[in-house]
Amino acid sequence: MNAGLPDNVLFFGKVLRPHGLEGLLRVQSFSQSAASLLNAETVFFKLATGENHHLSVISARPHKNVFLVELTGLTDINQAESFRGAEIYISKDALVREEGEYFWFELLGLDVFTNDDVFLGVVSEIIPAGNNEIYVVKNGDREVFLPAAHDVVNHIDLENGKMIVSALEGLLDLNEV
């Protein structure tokens, strides 16, 4: 079960804690769907102790705002407890994109422009914030915080490395740091 992390894996989420007595894990993910977990033949874990493990997913289902994940080899709460706080990685090839969904690794580094073609900066960080993330757009020492909402983000062009946003009144002035 112990192995290093392969080069082609991406951060997928984090184990919050065990769920119940049967070895299920409560997983917080940055994906809206469990499809990528189910599509992955193997899921890689980086434990809080620094150890790396890989296991196969038996099932993954939504539960409130997390996923409940059943893995081969985890059959009781004591085994599951050692995965508390673990980072979860899956193969890039296993990612399943939902309609209108983008992965963080695709968004980081995009050039951001207003819809009237004013360059705002580059997406340097993404902050999870409930239903919508916050994109941190950096241009030199200037940072702008943009909500990842449909009324702000007009278009994402991965092929050309661009994000087009609406310059909503006050948004670009109020959020400067």
C-alpha positions in Angstrom: 0.0 0.0 0.0 3.0 2.4 0.5 4.3 4.1 -2.6 5.4 7.5 -3.9 3.2 9.8 -5.8 3.4 9.5 -9.6 4.2 12.6 -11.7 0.8 12.6 -13.6 -1.4 13.1 -10.5 -3.3 16.2 -9.5 -4.6 17.4 -6.1 -8.2 16.4 -5.9 -9.3 17.0 -2.3 -8.8 16.2 1.3 -10.0 13.6 3.8 -11.9 15.4 6.5 -12.5 12.4 8.8 -13.9 8.9 8.9 -17.7 8.5 8.5 -19.4 5.8 10.6 -17.8 2.6 11.8 -17.3 0.8 8.4 -14.2 2.6 7.1 -15.9 5.3 4.9 -14.1 8.6 4.5 -15.7 12.1 4.4 -13.9 13.8 1.5 -13.9 17.5 0.6 -13.3 17.9 -3.1 -12.9 20.8 -5.5 -14.9 18.9 -8.0 -18.7 19.1 -8.2 -19.0 15.4 -9.1 -17.7 12.0 -7.8 -17.2 10.9 -11.4 -13.5 11.5 -11.4 -13.0 9.5 -8.2 -15.1 6.6 -9.7 -13.2 6.9 -13.0 -9.8 6.6 -11.3 -8.5 3.1 -10.9 -6.3 4.2 -8.1 -6.5 7.1 -5.7 -3.3 8.4 -4.1 -3.1 9.7 -0.5 -0.5 11.8 1.2 -1.1 11.3 4.9 -0.5 13.9 7.6 2.5 11.7 8.7 4.1 12.2 5.3 3.4 8.6 4.2 2.0 7.9 0.7 -0.6 5.3 0.0 -2.7 4.2 -3.0 -6.0 2.5 -2.8 -8.9 1.6 -5.2 -12.3 3.3 -5.0 -15.2 1.0 -4.4 -17.9 3.7 -4.2 -18.2 7.5 -3.9 -21.4 9.3 -3.3 -22.4 12.9 -2.4 -23.5 13.5 1.2 -24.4 17.1 2.1 -21.4 19.2 0.9 -18.8 16.3 0.8 -18.4 12.8 -0.7 -18.5 9.6 1.2 -15.8 7.4 -0.2 -15.4 3.6 0.3 -11.9 2.2 -0.5 -10.4 -1.2 -0.7 -8.6 -2.2 2.4 -10.4 0.3 4.7 -13.1 -1.7 6.6 -13.3 -0.1 10.0 -13.0 3.3 11.7 -9.6 2.6 13.1 -8.1 2.1 9.6 -10.0 5.1 8.3 -8.8 7.3 11.1 -5.2 7.1 9.9 -6.4 8.9 6.7 -7.8 11.9 8.6 -6.4 15.1 7.0 -4.8 13.2 4.1 -4.5 15.0 0.7 -6.0 13.1 -2.2 -4.5 12.9 -5.7 -5.9 11.3 -8.8 -4.4 10.7 -12.2 -4.9 13.6 -14.6 -6.3 11.0 -17.1 -9.1 10.1 -14.7 -10.6 13.6 -14.5 -14.1 13.9 -15.7 -15.3 17.4 -16.5 -18.8 18.4 -15.8 -20.5 21.0 -18.1 -18.9 24.4 -17.5 -16.4 23.0 -15.0 -12.7 23.9 -15.0 -10.0 22.5 -13.0 -7.7 24.7 -10.8 -4.6 23.7 -12.6 -6.2 24.9 -15.9 -7.1 28.3 -14.4 -3.9 29.2 -12.6 -1.7 31.3 -14.8 -4.5 32.5 -17.1 -4.3 36.1 -18.3 -7.4 38.1 -17.1 -8.9 40.8 -19.2 -12.1 42.9 -18.8 -14.6 42.6 -21.6 -13.3 45.9 -22.9 -9.8 44.3 -23.2 -8.1 45.9 -20.2 -5.4 43.6 -18.8 -6.0 43.0 -15.1 -3.3 40.4 -14.4 -2.8 36.7 -14.0 -4.7 34.2 -11.9 -2.2 33.5 -9.2 -4.3 31.7 -6.6 -7.7 30.3 -6.1 -9.4 30.5 -2.7 -12.2 28.1 -1.9 -15.2 30.0 -0.5 -18.4 28.0 -0.3 -20.3 27.7 -3.5 -17.9 30.0 -5.5 -14.2 30.2 -5.4 -12.3 33.5 -5.4 -9.8 34.1 -8.1 -6.8 36.1 -7.0 -5.6 38.1 -10.0 -2.1 39.6 -9.6 -0.5 42.3 -11.7 2.9 43.3 -10.1 2.1 44.4 -6.5 -1.6 44.8 -7.2 -4.1 42.0 -6.4 -7.8 41.9 -7.3 -10.2 39.4 -5.8 -12.8 38.2 -8.3 -15.7 35.8 -7.4 -15.9 32.8 -9.7 -19.5 33.7 -10.6 -21.2 33.7 -14.0 -22.1 37.4 -13.8 -18.4 38.2 -13.3 -16.6 35.5 -15.4 -17.8 35.9 -19.0 -15.6 33.5 -20.9 -12.7 31.2 -20.2 -10.5 30.4 -23.2 -8.0 27.7 -22.2 -6.6 27.4 -25.7 -5.4 31.0 -25.7 -4.8 31.2 -21.9 -7.4 34.0 -21.3 -10.2 34.7 -18.9 -12.6 37.5 -19.8 -14.5 39.2 -16.9 -17.1 41.8 -16.5 -15.9 45.0 -14.8 -18.9 45.2 -12.4 -19.2 48.7 -10.8 -16.9 48.9 -7.8 -15.6 45.4 -8.0 -12.2 46.2 -9.3 -11.7 49.2 -6.9 -13.1 47.8 -3.7 -11.2 44.5 -3.8 -7.7 46.0 -4.2 -5.1 45.1 -1.5 
